[in-house]
Amino acid sequence: MTEKPTSAEAGRAVTAQERTFTPRVAVIPCQDHRDLPGAFSTLRRLTPELLPPALPQKVVIKPNLCDIAAWETGVTTDPSWLPVLAAELRSIRPDVEITVVESDAVSAYKTHRSCDETFDRLGYRAIARECGINLINLSSAETIEIALQGIPFAVRVPMLLLEEFYFISIANLKVHPYERMTAILKNSLGLLCDADISDFHPYLPTIISQLHRLCAPDLCIVDGRVGLEGKGPIIGDPVRMNTLIFGNDALATDLTACKLMMVPPEEVPHLRKVADDLGRNFSDSKLIGELHPRRFEFDPGRGHRSILIKFQVRRFHKASELLTNRWVDRLIRFKREPITFIAQGIPKLARRAFRG
């Protein structure tokens, strides 16, 4: 993954690299998978800087495979991207190693969805074999636990993220019941190794922003040939948009997706969080091409309200559990070494009293 300039640290001076980096987004019409190679030719002509002049040895592609559903439904990523991307990447570096990653998941219906089964049934394994592309189920990969700011428990991520690679994220154009829309930024949730990520749902904007800082895509592709409106992101109604969005910045790409869907970005919690963490606004990008917006119907129903209540209850229980664990730990340490515990505790109490 190549280095992306950010300005998340409060008060830090803006570097020369940050001043020269311009988020760029290109919008290209496309109707069929047979038009995908032509879309790259158009991209190369309109804004060649979105495609890398050189590549590291490894390229990682993250599609959106949230369920076992054909891409024509607007739910998942079309496997036809694989041969097209393989040809483009190997034209830049013939010996490049290309890997497609996804993880297991527990669906909205509380059923376990195996990533390996998804690769098989959606045609990824057959196409990857033909194209010499690796497939990795991140839920079975070597992992490491890390702490992310704003998340009150450890996060398990694949060791793969610590390596150098060029990162391509391919997302769909969909509404979402409690994030309002989903595209590139939320696609990174599939980098988490655990199948059941429901514990993260009360902290979705934070975890999405932190994952973006950890592993920002180098090339963002929103496949808007078929979007999904209605309830989303799995149950919904497909709608033809015949549009591809390419970008070198996830936030700018998702903001363009919002414009295409006529979704106010202020209504998308994770977009607000990412922009705030990066010290950015909603208009600092250069758009190339012409958008043909269509207002996506949004019908979260009563599910949205019940989900918010569920998240509040989970946050309360998580906070209660953490508080209980802290006091149990203190009690054990006091019983074990009372003098040491008191000696260490007095300075802490004094500092708190002084700050108060």
C-alpha positions in Angstrom: 0.0 0.0 0.0 1.5 3.3 -1.0 1.7 6.2 1.4 -1.3 8.6 1.5 -0.9 12.0 3.0 -3.3 12.7 5.9 -3.7 15.6 8.4 -5.5 13.7 11.2 -3.0 14.7 13.9 -4.3 17.9 15.5 -2.0 20.9 15.2 0.5 19.2 12.8 2.0 21.3 10.1 0.9 20.4 6.5 3.8 18.8 4.6 4.9 19.5 1.1 3.5 16.1 0.0 0.1 17.0 1.4 0.1 20.3 -0.4 0.7 18.7 -3.7 -1.7 15.7 -3.3 -5.0 16.4 -5.1 -7.9 14.0 -4.7 -9.0 13.1 -8.2 -12.1 11.3 -9.3 -13.1 10.2 -12.8 -16.6 9.3 -13.9 -16.9 7.0 -17.0 -20.0 5.6 -18.6 -20.1 1.8 -18.8 -23.0 -0.6 -19.3 -21.5 -4.1 -19.7 -18.6 -6.2 -18.5 -17.4 -6.2 -22.1 -16.9 -2.4 -21.8 -14.6 -2.6 -18.8 -11.3 -2.7 -20.8 -12.6 0.3 -22.8 -13.3 2.1 -19.5 -9.6 1.8 -18.6 -8.6 3.1 -22.0 -10.9 6.1 -21.4 -9.4 6.5 -17.9 -5.9 6.5 -19.2 -6.8 9.2 -21.7 -8.8 11.4 -19.3 -6.7 11.2 -16.2 -3.6 9.0 -16.5 -2.4 10.0 -13.0 -5.0 7.8 -11.5 -3.2 4.7 -12.8 0.3 4.0 -11.3 3.4 4.4 -13.4 5.1 1.7 -11.3 3.9 -1.0 -8.9 5.4 -2.8 -5.9 5.6 -6.6 -6.2 2.2 -7.2 -4.6 -1.2 -5.9 -5.4 -4.2 -6.6 -3.2 -7.8 -6.3 -4.5 -10.7 -6.1 -2.1 -14.1 -6.6 -3.8 -17.4 -6.4 -2.0 -18.6 -9.9 -1.4 -21.0 -9.4 1.5 -23.4 -12.2 0.4 -23.8 -15.0 -2.1 -25.7 -13.0 -4.8 -25.0 -12.3 -8.4 -23.4 -9.0 -9.3 -26.5 -8.1 -11.4 -28.5 -7.7 -8.2 -26.3 -4.8 -7.2 -25.2 -6.6 -4.0 -21.7 -7.9 -4.9 -18.7 -7.2 -7.1 -18.6 -8.6 -10.7 -15.8 -11.2 -11.0 -15.3 -9.9 -14.6 -13.1 -7.2 -13.0 -10.3 -9.8 -12.3 -9.1 -10.4 -15.9 -9.4 -6.7 -16.8 -7.4 -5.6 -13.7 -4.8 -8.4 -14.2 -4.2 -7.2 -17.8 -3.8 -3.6 -16.7 -1.5 -4.4 -13.8 0.7 -6.7 -15.8 1.1 -4.1 -18.5 2.8 -2.0 -15.8 4.7 -4.8 -14.1 4.7 -8.2 -15.8 5.8 -10.1 -12.6 3.2 -8.5 -10.3 1.6 -10.8 -7.7 -2.2 -10.2 -7.5 -4.2 -11.3 -4.6 -8.0 -11.0 -4.0 -9.0 -10.8 -0.3 -12.3 -11.1 1.6 -13.3 -12.6 4.9 -16.1 -14.8 6.3 -19.2 -13.0 7.5 -22.3 -13.4 9.6 -25.0 -11.9 7.4 -28.0 -9.8 8.4 -29.9 -13.0 8.7 -27.5 -14.3 11.4 -26.3 -17.0 9.1 -22.6 -17.7 8.6 -21.3 -17.0 5.1 -18.0 -18.7 4.2 -15.7 -16.6 2.1 -14.4 -19.8 0.4 -17.9 -20.7 -0.6 -18.5 -17.2 -1.9 -15.4 -17.4 -4.0 -16.6 -20.7 -5.5 -20.2 -19.9 -6.1 -19.7 -16.4 -7.5 -17.1 -17.6 -10.0 -14.1 -15.9 -8.4 -12.1 -19.1 -8.0 -12.5 -20.3 -11.6 -11.6 -16.9 -13.0 -8.7 -16.4 -10.5 -7.3 -19.8 -11.6 -7.4 -18.8 -15.3 -5.8 -15.4 -14.6 -3.1 -16.6 -12.2 -4.6 -14.6 -9.3 -4.3 -15.7 -5.6 -7.4 -15.8 -3.4 -7.1 -15.3 0.4 -9.8 -15.8 3.0 -8.6 -13.3 5.6 -10.6 -15.2 8.3 -8.1 -18.1 7.8 -5.0 -15.9 7.5 -2.3 -15.1 10.0 -3.5 -12.2 12.2 -2.4 -9.7 14.7 -4.4 -7.8 17.4 -4.0 -4.1 17.4 -5.5 -1.2 19.3 -7.4 1.4 17.3 -8.2 4.8 18.7 -11.9 5.1 19.8 -12.5 1.3 19.8 -12.7 0.0 23.4 -11.4 -3.5 22.6 -8.6 -5.1 20.5 -9.1 -5.4 16.8 -7.9 -8.5 14.9 -6.5 -7.7 11.4 -4.5 -9.8 8.9 -0.7 -9.6 9.0 -1.0 -9.0 5.3 -1.9 -5.3 6.1 1.6 -4.8 7.5 3.3 -5.6 4.1 3.9 -3.2 1.2 1.4 -3.5 -1.5 -0.7 -1.5 -4.0 -4.3 -1.6 -2.7 -7.4 -1.6 -5.0 -10.8 -1.4 -3.5 -13.8 -2.3 -5.7 -17.2 -1.4 -4.1 -20.8 -1.3 -5.1 -23.2 1.7 -5.1 -25.7 0.9 -2.4 -27.9 2.5 0.2 -27.4 1.3 3.8 -30.0 1.3 6.7 -27.9 3.0 9.3 -24.9 4.5 7.3 -27.3 5.8 4.6 -24.9 4.7 1.8 -22.0 2.3 1.4 -19.1 2.4 -1.2 -15.3 2.4 -0.8 -14.8 3.4 2.8 -17.2 0.9 4.3 -15.8 -1.8 2.0 -12.8 -1.9 4.2 -14.8 -3.6 6.9 -14.1 -6.8 5.0 -10.5 -6.5 6.0 -11.4 -7.5 9.5 -10.8 -11.2 10.1 -13.7 -12.0 12.4 -16.8 -13.3 10.7 -19.1 -11.7 13.3 -18.3 -8.0 13.5 -21.5 -7.0 15.2 -19.5 -5.7 18.2 -18.1 -3.0 15.9 -21.5 -1.8 14.7 -22.0 0.8 17.5 -18.6 2.2 16.5 -18.9 1.9 12.7 -17.9 5.5 11.8 -14.8 5.2 14.1 -13.7 1.7 12.9 -14.2 2.7 9.2 -12.1 5.9 9.7 -9.4 4.0 11.6 -9.2 1.2 9.0 -8.9 3.9 6.3 -5.9 5.4 8.1 -4.4 1.9 8.5 -5.0 0.8 4.9 -6.1 3.5 2.5 -6.8 2.3 -1.0 -4.5 3.5 -3.8 -7.1 3.0 -6.5 -10.8 3.2 -5.7 -13.4 1.8 -8.1 -17.1 2.1 -7.5 -19.0 -0.1 -9.9 -22.2 1.8 -10.5 -23.4 -0.1 -13.5 -26.0 -1.5 -11.2 -26.8 0.2 -7.9 -29.0 -0.9 -5.1 -31.8 1.2 -3.7 -34.5 0.6 -1.2 -33.5 -1.1 2.1 -29.9 -2.2 1.3 -27.2 -3.3 1.5 -28.3 -6.8 0.7 -32.1 -6.6 0.5 -33.0 -3.9 -2.1 -33.9 -3.2 -5.6 -31.3 -3.1 -8.4 -31.2 0.1 -10.5 -29.2 0.6 -13.7 -26.8 3.6 -13.5 -24.3 2.6 -16.2 -21.5 4.5 -14.4 -18.0 3.7 -13.1 -16.3 5.9 -10.6 -12.5 5.8 -10.3 -10.5 7.7 -7.7 -7.2 8.0 -5.9 -8.8 8.9 -2.6 -11.6 7.0 -0.8 -13.3 10.0 0.7 -13.5 11.9 -2.6 -14.7 8.8 -4.4 -17.5 8.2 -1.9 -18.5 11.8 -2.0 -18.9 11.4 -5.8 -20.9 8.3 -5.2 -23.2 10.3 -2.9 -23.7 12.9 -5.7 -24.6 10.2 -8.1 -27.1 8.7 -5.7 -28.3 12.2 -4.6 -27.5 11.4 -1.0 -26.4 14.3 1.2 -23.0 13.4 2.5 -23.9 15.1 5.8 -26.3 12.2 6.4 -23.6 9.6 6.2 -22.0 9.2 9.6 -18.7 7.5 8.5 -18.1 10.2 5.8 -18.4 12.9 8.5 -16.0 11.0 10.7 -13.4 10.4 8.1 -13.5 14.0 6.9 -13.2 15.2 10.4 -10.3 12.9 11.2 -8.5 13.9 8.0 -9.1 17.6 8.5 -10.9 17.7 5.2 -14.1 19.1 3.8 -16.6 17.7 1.4 -15.4 19.7 -1.7 -11.7 19.4 -1.9 -11.4 17.1 -5.0 -11.2 17.4 -8.7 -14.0 15.7 -10.7 -13.3 14.6 -14.3 -16.3 13.5 -16.4 -20.0 14.0 -16.2 -22.4 12.7 -13.6 -26.0 11.8 -14.3 -27.5 11.7 -10.8 -30.6 9.8 -9.9 -32.2 9.9 -6.4 -31.9 6.5 -4.8 -35.0 5.4 -2.9 -34.2 4.9 0.7 -36.5 2.6 2.8 -34.8 1.5 6.0 -38.2 0.9 7.6 -38.4 0.4 11.3 -35.1 -1.5 11.2 -33.1 1.7 11.4 -34.6 2.8 14.7 -34.4 -0.7 16.2 -30.7 -0.9 15.1 -29.9 2.4 16.8 -31.6 1.2 20.0 -29.6 -2.1 19.8 -26.4 -0.1 19.4 -27.1 2.0 22.5 -27.9 -1.1 24.6 -24.6 -2.7 23.3 -22.6 0.4 24.2 -24.1 0.5 27.7 -23.4 -3.2 28.3 -19.8 -2.9 26.9 -19.1 0.1 29.1 -20.6 -1.7 32.1 -18.4 -4.8 31.3 -15.3 -2.7 31.0 -16.0 -0.9 34.3 -16.6 -4.2 36.1 -13.4 -5.7 34.7 -11.4 -2.7 35.9 -12.7 -2.9 39.4 -12.3 -6.6 39.6 -8.7 -6.2 38.4 -8.1 -3.5 41.1 -9.5 -5.7 43.8 -7.3 -8.7 42.8 -4.2 -6.4 42.7 -5.0 -4.9 46.1 -5.4 -8.3 47.7 -2.2 -9.6 46.1 0.1 -6.6 46.9 -1.8 -4.0 49.0 1.2 -1.8 49.8 2.3 -1.6 46.1 -1.2 -1.0 45.0 -1.7 2.0 47.4 1.8 3.4 46.6 0.9 3.4 42.9 -2.6 4.7 43.4 -1.9 7.7 45.6 0.0 9.6 42.8 -2.8 8.9 40.3 -5.4 10.2 42.7 -3.3 13.3 43.4 -2.9 14.0 39.7 -6.7 13.7 39.2 -7.4 16.0 42.1 -4.9 18.5 40.8 -6.5 18.5 37.3 -9.9 18.9 38.9 
